[in-house]
């Protein structure tokens, strides 16, 4: 029976193995394998050996499985790593989304008589006059 913690470790190890393998494979295509750590170079050598025996997709999966087992034990998984369900590699039929015009927003009832829907603003001059009246009133009553 697989514990939940081991399954979590297994998923993380599988995700990491797939991401690392894709990165390392791309670096190998760009002739950058000398910059990779020794562990990565060893996995790429194993991939090359698998590639001589099987197709590219099968060799990739076999190498990822090898990396997965290594990462699972490295991350602290107990016992044999559990089987992770194979991911479906179905490519989307069409990668283009058709443009659709957004639905028009419903108009709200006019809350203000102006009909613009915006709050009416006090003119700046009126605010200034009110401030002057308050200031004069305070100065007049406190003297």
C-alpha contacts under 8 A as a table, 3 or more apart, distances in Angstrom:
res1	aa1	res2	aa2	distance
2	X	6	X	6.48
2	X	7	X	6.72
2	X	82	X	7.11
3	X	6	X	5.24
3	X	7	X	6.33
4	X	7	X	5.03
4	X	8	X	6.20
5	X	8	X	5.06
5	X	9	X	6.24
6	X	9	X	5.00
6	X	10	X	6.00
6	X	77	X	5.53
6	X	78	X	6.80
6	X	81	X	7.99
6	X	82	X	7.94
7	X	10	X	4.82
7	X	11	X	6.20
7	X	82	X	7.05
8	X	11	X	5.21
8	X	12	X	6.27
9	X	12	X	5.13
9	X	13	X	5.98
9	X	72	X	6.57
9	X	75	X	6.79
9	X	76	X	7.68
9	X	77	X	6.24
10	X	13	X	5.05
10	X	14	X	6.06
10	X	68	X	7.88
10	X	72	X	5.98
10	X	77	X	7.38
10	X	81	X	6.66
10	X	82	X	6.77
10	X	84	X	7.35
11	X	14	X	5.11
11	X	15	X	6.11
11	X	84	X	7.22
12	X	15	X	5.15
12	X	16	X	6.04
13	X	16	X	5.11
13	X	17	X	5.98
13	X	68	X	5.61
13	X	69	X	7.98
13	X	71	X	5.34
13	X	72	X	5.37
13	X	75	X	7.42
14	X	17	X	5.06
14	X	18	X	6.17
14	X	64	X	7.76
14	X	65	X	8.00
14	X	68	X	5.29
14	X	71	X	7.93
14	X	84	X	7.72
15	X	18	X	5.26
15	X	19	X	6.18
16	X	19	X	5.14
16	X	20	X	5.92
16	X	68	X	7.95
16	X	71	X	7.94
17	X	20	X	5.19
17	X	21	X	5.93
17	X	64	X	5.80
17	X	65	X	7.98
17	X	67	X	5.60
17	X	68	X	5.49
17	X	71	X	7.21
18	X	21	X	5.22
18	X	22	X	6.20
18	X	64	X	6.09
19	X	22	X	5.28
19	X	23	X	6.25
20	X	23	X	5.10
20	X	24	X	6.00
21	X	24	X	5.09
21	X	25	X	5.87
21	X	64	X	6.74
22	X	25	X	5.17
22	X	26	X	6.20
23	X	26	X	5.22
23	X	27	X	6.26
24	X	27	X	5.01
24	X	28	X	6.08
24	X	33	X	7.58
24	X	36	X	7.69
24	X	40	X	7.00
24	X	44	X	7.58
25	X	28	X	5.01
25	X	29	X	6.34
25	X	44	X	7.47
26	X	29	X	5.07
26	X	30	X	6.38
27	X	30	X	4.95
27	X	31	X	6.19
27	X	32	X	4.99
27	X	33	X	6.10
28	X	31	X	5.01
28	X	32	X	5.56
28	X	33	X	5.19
29	X	32	X	7.57
31	X	34	X	7.85
32	X	35	X	5.78
32	X	36	X	7.31
33	X	36	X	5.28
33	X	41	X	6.75
34	X	37	X	7.97
34	X	41	X	7.98
36	X	40	X	6.04
36	X	41	X	6.44
37	X	40	X	5.41
37	X	41	X	6.45
38	X	41	X	5.00
38	X	42	X	6.16
39	X	42	X	5.10
39	X	43	X	6.37
40	X	43	X	5.14
40	X	44	X	6.24
41	X	44	X	5.04
41	X	45	X	6.22
42	X	45	X	5.08
42	X	46	X	6.30
43	X	46	X	4.99
43	X	47	X	6.15
43	X	63	X	6.88
43	X	67	X	7.31
44	X	47	X	4.81
44	X	48	X	6.22
45	X	48	X	5.06
45	X	49	X	6.37
46	X	49	X	5.06
46	X	50	X	6.20
46	X	63	X	6.84
47	X	50	X	5.02
47	X	51	X	5.99
47	X	59	X	6.13
47	X	60	X	6.77
47	X	62	X	7.83
47	X	63	X	5.60
48	X	51	X	4.92
48	X	52	X	6.55
49	X	52	X	5.42
49	X	53	X	6.96
50	X	53	X	5.28
50	X	54	X	6.14
50	X	59	X	5.02
50	X	62	X	7.41
50	X	63	X	7.66
51	X	54	X	5.34
51	X	55	X	6.15
51	X	56	X	5.98
51	X	59	X	5.25
52	X	55	X	7.98
54	X	58	X	6.17
54	X	59	X	5.99
55	X	58	X	5.33
55	X	59	X	5.98
56	X	59	X	5.07
56	X	60	X	6.04
57	X	60	X	5.11
57	X	61	X	6.27
58	X	61	X	5.11
58	X	62	X	6.08
59	X	62	X	5.08
59	X	63	X	6.12
60	X	63	X	5.18
60	X	64	X	6.08
61	X	64	X	5.00
61	X	65	X	6.06
62	X	65	X	5.06
62	X	66	X	6.28
63	X	66	X	5.00
63	X	67	X	6.18
64	X	67	X	4.98
64	X	68	X	5.88
65	X	68	X	4.89
65	X	69	X	6.30
66	X	69	X	5.40
66	X	70	X	6.46
67	X	70	X	5.06
67	X	71	X	6.04
68	X	71	X	5.11
68	X	72	X	5.90
69	X	72	X	5.13
69	X	73	X	6.45
69	X	81	X	6.26
70	X	73	X	5.54
70	X	74	X	6.20
71	X	74	X	4.83
71	X	75	X	5.96
72	X	75	X	5.27
72	X	76	X	6.57
72	X	77	X	5.38
72	X	81	X	6.40
73	X	76	X	5.26
73	X	77	X	5.17
73	X	78	X	7.13
73	X	81	X	7.79
74	X	77	X	7.40
77	X	81	X	7.09
78	X	81	X	7.52
92	X	95	X	6.26
94	X	97	X	7.81
110	X	113	X	7.11
110	X	115	X	5.51
110	X	116	X	7.44
110	X	117	X	5.74
111	X	115	X	7.54
111	X	117	X	6.60
112	X	115	X	5.84
112	X	116	X	7.51
112	X	117	X	6.39
112	X	118	X	7.61
112	X	119	X	7.39
112	X	120	X	7.86
114	X	117	X	7.47
122	X	126	X	6.78
122	X	127	X	7.01
123	X	126	X	5.45
123	X	127	X	6.67
124	X	127	X	5.21
124	X	128	X	6.21
125	X	128	X	5.04
125	X	129	X	6.15
126	X	129	X	5.11
126	X	130	X	6.23
127	X	130	X	5.14
127	X	131	X	6.31
128	X	131	X	5.14
128	X	132	X	6.29
129	X	132	X	5.09
129	X	133	X	6.20
130	X	133	X	5.09
130	X	134	X	6.21
131	X	134	X	5.12
131	X	135	X	6.10
132	X	135	X	5.05
132	X	136	X	6.04
133	X	136	X	5.19
133	X	137	X	5.92
134	X	137	X	5.04
134	X	138	X	6.13
135	X	138	X	5.24
135	X	139	X	6.24
136	X	139	X	5.11
136	X	140	X	5.94
137	X	140	X	5.10
137	X	141	X	6.12
138	X	141	X	5.43
138	X	142	X	6.14
139	X	142	X	5.51
139	X	143	X	6.45
140	X	143	X	5.75
